Amino acid sequence: MNTSTATPDSYYERIDEHRYKPTAHAGGAWSADEQHFSPLGGLIVHAVDRHLAGRPVPACP
C-alpha cells in the first residue's frame, strides 16, 4: 500500500473560503521556516481582486 502524498504544484492550498496553507514551494531562500514574499504578495493581490470583484460598479457621471 502506497501511503505517500503528492506534493502540490501551487504555493498555497485553500483551507476554506478565506484561509490558505503554504506549501513547501512558498518557502524562503534561507530557511524552510520562512516564506518568500513573492508568493505571499500574489496571494494578497488575489484576495484584493476577489474583494473588488464582489463590489458594485459605480455609475459614471
Helices and strands as residue ranges (DSSP letters): E 12-14, E 20-22, G 24-26, H 37-53
